Amino acid sequence: MISASQFGKVFRTSSRYANDNVGMACVLLITLFAFTLMISDRAKSWRLLLGVMTKPT
């Protein structure tokens, strides 16, 4: 588990690179993944992340 201060530091660092769409997508992925880690167990979060990444659009 990561603490709120660590997450804030990572988010601020990531947001510097969010000028383009790729950077913004990375920030959103990091945010969603960190959020699922906070509310769920690790294995379920990994299954959810893999499901999102492999889901056809």
BAKEKOL-141471 format. One record per residue (C-alpha): residue number from 1; residue in one letter; x, y, z. Coordinates in steps of 0.02 Angstrom, whole numbers, plus 32768, in hexadecimal, padded with zeros to 4 digits. Each point is the difference from the previous one (the first is absolute). Example, Ala and Ser with C-alpha at 12.3 -4.5 7.8 and 13.67 -1.06 7.14 Angstrom:
# BAKEKOL-141471
{pos=1, code=A, xx=8267, yy=7F1F, zz=8186}
{pos=2, code=S, xx=8045, yy=80AC, zz=7FDF}
***
This chain:
# BAKEKOL-141471
{pos=1, code=M, xx=8000, yy=8000, zz=8000}
{pos=2, code=I, xx=803B, yy=80B0, zz=7FDB}
{pos=3, code=S, xx=7FE0, yy=8093, zz=8072}
{pos=4, code=A, xx=7FA1, yy=809B, zz=7FCB}
{pos=5, code=S, xx=809E, yy=806B, zz=8005}
{pos=6, code=Q, xx=805E, yy=7F87, zz=7F8F}
{pos=7, code=F, xx=7F6C, yy=7FFD, zz=7F87}
{pos=8, code=G, xx=7FFA, yy=80BE, zz=8000}
{pos=9, code=K, xx=80B9, yy=800A, zz=7FD8}
{pos=10, code=V, xx=7FF0, yy=7F84, zz=7F71}
{pos=11, code=F, xx=7F65, yy=8059, zz=7FBD}
{pos=12, code=R, xx=8054, yy=80AC, zz=8002}
{pos=13, code=T, xx=8098, yy=7FB8, zz=7FA7}
{pos=14, code=S, xx=7F93, yy=7FA9, zz=7F7F}
{pos=15, code=S, xx=7F96, yy=8099, zz=7FE1}
{pos=16, code=R, xx=809A, yy=805D, zz=7FC2}
{pos=17, code=Y, xx=8001, yy=7F8B, zz=7F6B}
{pos=18, code=A, xx=7F45, yy=8007, zz=7FE0}
{pos=19, code=N, xx=8010, yy=8085, zz=7F79}
{pos=20, code=D, xx=7FD9, yy=7F83, zz=7F76}
{pos=21, code=N, xx=7F7D, yy=7F77, zz=7FF1}
{pos=22, code=V, xx=807B, yy=7F75, zz=8027}
{pos=23, code=G, xx=8036, yy=8054, zz=80A1}
{pos=24, code=M, xx=7F4C, yy=801D, zz=8032}
{pos=25, code=A, xx=7FD5, yy=7F4A, zz=7FDF}
{pos=26, code=C, xx=8093, yy=7FC9, zz=806D}
{pos=27, code=V, xx=7FC8, yy=8073, zz=808E}
{pos=28, code=L, xx=7F4F, yy=7FBB, zz=7FF6}
{pos=29, code=L, xx=803F, yy=7F4D, zz=7FFF}
{pos=30, code=I, xx=8070, yy=8020, zz=8097}
{pos=31, code=T, xx=7F70, yy=8054, zz=805B}
{pos=32, code=L, xx=7F84, yy=7F74, zz=7FDA}
{pos=33, code=F, xx=807D, yy=7F79, zz=802F}
{pos=34, code=A, xx=802F, yy=8054, zz=80A3}
{pos=35, code=F, xx=7F48, yy=8017, zz=802A}
{pos=36, code=T, xx=7FD8, yy=7F49, zz=7FE0}
{pos=37, code=L, xx=8094, yy=7FCE, zz=806D}
{pos=38, code=M, xx=7FBA, yy=8069, zz=808D}
{pos=39, code=I, xx=7F51, yy=7FB4, zz=7FFA}
{pos=40, code=S, xx=802A, yy=7F4E, zz=7FCE}
{pos=41, code=D, xx=807A, yy=7F73, zz=801A}
{pos=42, code=R, xx=8097, yy=7FF7, zz=7F8D}
{pos=43, code=A, xx=7FCD, yy=7F67, zz=7F9B}
{pos=44, code=K, xx=7F55, yy=8046, zz=7FD8}
{pos=45, code=S, xx=804D, yy=80A6, zz=7FCD}
{pos=46, code=W, xx=8079, yy=7FAB, zz=7F89}
{pos=47, code=R, xx=7F71, yy=7F9C, zz=7FB1}
{pos=48, code=L, xx=7F9C, yy=80A0, zz=7FEE}
{pos=49, code=L, xx=8093, yy=805E, zz=7FB3}
{pos=50, code=L, xx=8026, yy=7F73, zz=7F87}
{pos=51, code=G, xx=7F47, yy=7FF6, zz=7FD3}
{pos=52, code=V, xx=7FFB, yy=80BA, zz=7FD9}
{pos=53, code=M, xx=80A1, yy=7FF9, zz=7F9A}
{pos=54, code=T, xx=7FCA, yy=7F69, zz=7F99}
{pos=55, code=K, xx=7F49, yy=8032, zz=7FED}
{pos=56, code=P, xx=7FD8, yy=8028, zz=7F49}
{pos=57, code=T, xx=7FC3, yy=80B1, zz=7FE6}
***
